[in-house]
Amino acid sequence: MTAEYKVQGDVAVITLNNPPVNGLGYDTRVGITDALEKANNDPAVKAIVLTGAGKAFSGGADIREFNDITKAMREPILLSVILAVENSRKPVVAAVHSVVMGGGLELALGAHYRIAAPGTKVALPEVKLGLIPGAGGTQRLPRVLGVETALNMIVSGEPVNSDVLAGLPGQKLFDQLSATPESLMDEAIALAQKVAAQHADGSALPLVRNLPCKHPQGDAYFQFARNMVKGMAKNFPAPVKCVDAVEIATKYKFDEGLAREREIFTNLMQTPECKALRHIFAAERAASKIPDVGSDVKPRDVKTVGVIGAGTMGGGIAMNFLNAGIPVTMLETKQEALDRGVATIKKNYEAQVKKGKLKADKYEQRMALLKTTLDYADLKDADLIIEAVFEELGVKEQVFKKLDEVAKPGAILASNTSTLDVDKIAAFTKRPQDVVGMHFFSPANVMKLLEVVRGQATAKDVLATVMGIAKKIKKTAVVSGVCDGFIGNRMIEQYSRQAGFMLDEGATPQQVDKAIEKFGFAMGPFRMGDLAGNDIGWAIRKRRAVERADMKYSATADKLCELGRFGQKTGAGWYDYQPGKRDAIPSELVNKMIEEHRASLGIKPRKISDQEIVERLVYSLVNEAAHILEDGIASKASDIDMVYLTGYGFPIWRGGPMRYADQVGLFNVAESMKRFARNPNDDASFWEPAPLLKKLVAEGKNFN
Ligand code: NAI
């Protein structure tokens, strides 16, 4: 049963029961309408209470119906359910608690009366999926909260506490706030009995739709709101449409407004931006599921964490755990290195306190959770130990052998290596089943992505634990198999190679950066190189020259590094930088160096279009990703999208590289690759479409 029906005295109680959050899927919608009918036909029932079981009143639409439009649109659709609530001859009291969001709030707004438990999270979050509320939310919420409060909630999608809303002067959202969450149902039933008595004479029941909806400054206010929202929404159409819909509520009769809201909603559903956001919503959930690690696998307990190395990454990694209230012991080889690491953490927190993002007492609490040591014995009780020392296998060997000696049985030993073989690292210990890669991205306290590298021997419960802890520290964890560069960096290498070839052929760094930034990347490859340090790629290419001498590269990046132009940290890279500033200024010297190199290769420069730049950069990611899927390094295409969206600044509204390729059409993508393969200055063998891509094209299928 997805909606339970019970009669308590003269009140019928309808309880949504569709775990985890009482999503309003087809069965639940039928359950509600059936129960309403039953209550209305039962002469013993005088009033109805509508509530939710478990940890929500209702979280809104059932996400399982997201990609099944026919089921989502099967009558009774939510609009019809709400109409049935409004039309109930007996008063309906919505008793909301915990979470009342999206369609759940729209449903409650159809009730004649509403009572909320304190601490209930109230929101219309549809905008986060590229939509506006589509079942009356934009028409009813302004009528009960006033235009401005309602619009703020609808445009931001953020939850507001019921206590705050109930305290707003003149609000009509809640008729009552229960004394405690526990007393909600008793108070709801009492309210139902009271209003039933008031309307025993057959007087009309109050409906939100009948309330007035006006803003004193009308046009001026909406113009102002539209301008504000336009600036913030950038490539997303939905936020501005939220403004339109609320304005409609002030200008049209209720039913006309409802129809117009529905039209906007349906049109938004078809936009690529909305489809991309819905894809990401599902992809994020899918990423946390590992095909062969079921819910029967019990994670290990992680109460304390050790971090080895207090450098760039170690400090940021430690902050993640401190932020989540988990004690950290940080180990280094020298006291100075520890002091430097702690000073950086403090500086980071102090900047947050200054900006008002962190309360001073919270800062103190977090710092109190941090211990430092030079002695491995202090890690003997740690449940999880993350190594972030120099990227040299010899150093990793020393560390892991030492950890094997001191760590308690069952402790998880993780490496933050970005390129080294996790299986080799695991083999330094006598417990390879406890070893896993936890590849954070810089700055580790900010970046959302965590690649969880599954070694050959990594135990399932280790994976389950790391995925769980990732959630706790608010990371998006994606599982990768062991290979050079894992998912993200293996792909970015191909992207960087293409960027280099295009310089050889006639482009400038600024042209390449501009084109891909216009496509929506947060930063082009050359500005990115200057930020991260061009010397990192240089070191990798030197190693590659030994391991894979056949791999073709443009030599411009090496020439740049030979000049000591490592990027922002040396005040010069692909671009020039003024002291203390981060603005990239095109460099005459670099552009001349590129021209000279081009001439030495005997290449006649040609004009490269922005479209070619974007296609070569993005499709290089796609082709390598297809190999990654084939090799089983990633288990699904949507995981690759998550890696690029959360770790590499791929434009959100395009849904990730795989989803973008699906949208362009894999046939078109493969045809472009074949064209690129004919370019003598590129790497023809790379552009051979990956077998998986060819197969999907032949079958007319997509990655996602
Ligand atoms: P870093 O050079 O800033 O810090 C390394 C720290 O480890 C230094 O403070 C050093 O004193 C300490 N250390 C060295 N040997 C040690 C030992 N035997 N015992 C204890 N401490 C020792 O390096 P960074 O950038 O923090 O990199 C650390 C690891 O993280 C490397 O494996 C790197 O590949 C990886 N990584 C780095 C990223 C980055 O953007 N910097 C991104 C993702 C991973």
Boltz pocket constraint, residues with backbone or C-beta under 6 A from the ligand:
constraints:
  - pocket:
      binder: B
      contacts: [[A, 308], [A, 309], [A, 310], [A, 311], [A, 312], [A, 313], [A, 314], [A, 331], [A, 332], [A, 333], [A, 337], [A, 387], [A, 388], [A, 389], [A, 390], [A, 391], [A, 392], [A, 395], [A, 398], [A, 399], [A, 416], [A, 417], [A, 418], [A, 419], [A, 439], [A, 440], [A, 441], [A, 442]]
      max_distance: 6.0
